[in-house]
């Protein structure tokens, strides 16, 4: 009887050990499975996130940065890989306009030379590369664009307005030499002469007048170049325009 009990107790003890071991193993397996599931789930999320990224986001960002820093080697590399030369940045500025704005002359030359580039392309403000280059006084880009038959007399605000606004006489002369309309009217009737007068650019005012700019033209609110000079308190321009008006009246 005692022997039977002893054997029974031994078997029960052994069974308890086995059950305990089985419980630990199952718990370990469940923990392992949970870890695998979490890893797989995380991997799934990572794959989904990667799949959601735009296919050309990185090359486009690289291209835009290269344009800003006049990195012509990178630009040529991207173009050779099929990058669109008419790509725009996140503000809607085309690469060529961006190059002109940033004075990236080497990049501008590469873009202008690309047959796929639209040299008349504009940004959201309807400004093109020649306008930006004229505003900056970047005669090299203006010359490049003129050599490619870019439109000098853009409707609305024209490159001549922009060059005159900042007093870039060399660009003004270049544009006039290529048949820019000296009295080009903006959408509100403002002329390059008015812009030069507003900015106090005496030499630019004289250059425009010597090339036939009309002193008497008025914009939509009835202001002429002299009125602009007076309103923006440019005494030297006021004096010059007044003298020129008197000379005109005496003829």
Secondary structure as the mmCIF struct_conf table of DSSP 4:
data_model
#
loop_
_struct_conf.conf_type_id
_struct_conf.id
_struct_conf.beg_label_comp_id
_struct_conf.beg_label_asym_id
_struct_conf.beg_label_seq_id
_struct_conf.end_label_comp_id
_struct_conf.end_label_asym_id
_struct_conf.end_label_seq_id
HELX_RH_AL_P HELX_RH_AL_P1 UNK A 2 UNK A 52
BEND BEND1 UNK A 53 UNK A 53
TURN_TY1_P TURN_TY1_P1 UNK A 55 UNK A 56
HELX_RH_AL_P HELX_RH_AL_P2 UNK A 57 UNK A 68
TURN_TY1_P TURN_TY1_P2 UNK A 69 UNK A 70
HELX_RH_AL_P HELX_RH_AL_P3 UNK A 72 UNK A 80
TURN_TY1_P TURN_TY1_P3 UNK A 81 UNK A 82
TURN_TY1_P TURN_TY1_P4 UNK A 85 UNK A 86
STRN STRN1 UNK A 88 UNK A 88
TURN_TY1_P TURN_TY1_P5 UNK A 90 UNK A 91
BEND BEND2 UNK A 92 UNK A 92
STRN STRN2 UNK A 94 UNK A 94
HELX_RH_AL_P HELX_RH_AL_P4 UNK A 95 UNK A 101
TURN_TY1_P TURN_TY1_P6 UNK A 102 UNK A 103
HELX_RH_AL_P HELX_RH_AL_P5 UNK A 105 UNK A 113
BEND BEND3 UNK A 114 UNK A 114
TURN_TY1_P TURN_TY1_P7 UNK A 115 UNK A 116
TURN_TY1_P TURN_TY1_P8 UNK A 119 UNK A 120
STRN STRN3 UNK A 122 UNK A 122
TURN_TY1_P TURN_TY1_P9 UNK A 124 UNK A 125
BEND BEND4 UNK A 126 UNK A 126
STRN STRN4 UNK A 128 UNK A 128
HELX_RH_AL_P HELX_RH_AL_P6 UNK A 129 UNK A 136
TURN_TY1_P TURN_TY1_P10 UNK A 137 UNK A 137
HELX_RH_AL_P HELX_RH_AL_P7 UNK A 139 UNK A 147
TURN_TY1_P TURN_TY1_P11 UNK A 148 UNK A 149
BEND BEND5 UNK A 152 UNK A 153
BEND BEND6 UNK A 155 UNK A 157
HELX_RH_AL_P HELX_RH_AL_P8 UNK A 159 UNK A 165
TURN_TY1_P TURN_TY1_P12 UNK A 166 UNK A 167
HELX_RH_AL_P HELX_RH_AL_P9 UNK A 169 UNK A 177
TURN_TY1_P TURN_TY1_P13 UNK A 178 UNK A 179
TURN_TY1_P TURN_TY1_P14 UNK A 182 UNK A 183
TURN_TY1_P TURN_TY1_P15 UNK A 187 UNK A 188
HELX_RH_AL_P HELX_RH_AL_P10 UNK A 192 UNK A 199
TURN_TY1_P TURN_TY1_P16 UNK A 200 UNK A 200
HELX_RH_AL_P HELX_RH_AL_P11 UNK A 202 UNK A 210
TURN_TY1_P TURN_TY1_P17 UNK A 211 UNK A 212
TURN_TY1_P TURN_TY1_P18 UNK A 215 UNK A 216
TURN_TY1_P TURN_TY1_P19 UNK A 220 UNK A 221
BEND BEND7 UNK A 222 UNK A 222
HELX_RH_AL_P HELX_RH_AL_P12 UNK A 225 UNK A 231
TURN_TY1_P TURN_TY1_P20 UNK A 232 UNK A 233
HELX_RH_AL_P HELX_RH_AL_P13 UNK A 235 UNK A 250
#
